[in-house]
Amino acid sequence: MDALYTAVATANGREGRAVSSDGTIDLALALPPELGGNGAGTNPEQLFAAGYAACFASAMSNVARRMKLDTKDVSVTAEVSLGKDGEGFGLGVVMRVELPDTLAGETGRRLVEATHEFCPYSKATRGNIPVELVIE
């Protein structure tokens, strides 16, 4: 793969800071209350969810252009769960895609499935973590 762009960020754990190399991201990190933390910061699952939702929505716009479909009223929500996986932890994703009535039915399903094949985050997760697609 020839990189078109490389993002660089540094973090020092779940209860610390995450900072991008250009300084546009400088976030406090904290465990959520559900994991025993105080929730006074973001966490890796929230960051992953935001990145995946944004990437999927952008990929959908790209795929829709090729299919000659309008996605201006589409909304994508990624739910990233952290759970026990054997001796360690694992992730799971539910990708909720809210489509307008004009994309209901088979057309919308084909668009979402084609997007899941095209999206870089979906490619990275495929075969590694479960991703459920929900069309709303």
SULLINKA-V338494 format. One line per field, one symbol per residue. phi: phi as a letter, one per 40 degrees, with the letter a starting at -180 (. if undefined). psi: psi as a letter, one per 20 degrees, with the letter a starting at -180 (. if undefined). Layout:
phi=???
psi=???
This chain:
phi=.cccabcbabbbhcbabbbcccgcbabcbaccdcbgccgcacadccccccccccccccccccccdccfbbbcbcbbbbbbbbacagcbbababbbcbcbcdcbcgdcccccccccccccdcccccdgbbcbbcbbb
psi=pophqoqpqpqkrimcqppqhiihpnqpqqqqhhjjaijkrrrhhggggggggggggghhggghghilqpkhkqppppopqprpncibqrqqpoooooqrhikrbhggggggghghhhphghghhpigqpopppp.
